[in-house]
């Protein structure tokens, strides 16, 4: 049985979504924007979407960036995971 390989991403990759799931509150949104500005300066903040969980305890924040490489994506993921209120980064 052959294993399926994940799709290859060609960089730069416009409209690359990053979804962050964390505890609800304005701090989550602020932190996500801060990290994205650090690693993808000038990303379109107007495209940020925030969704609330059914019980309101968690928020899902989705941002769209132009991904420039694996190093950038790894750095974003690592910086987001440092925050204890963030539960998952996709």
Buried (B, 14 or more C-beta within 10 A) or exposed (E): EEEEEEEEEEBEEEEBEBBBBBBBEEEBBEBBBEBBEEBBEEBEEEEBEEEEEEEEEBBBBBBBBBBBEEEBBEBBBEBBEEBEBBEEBE
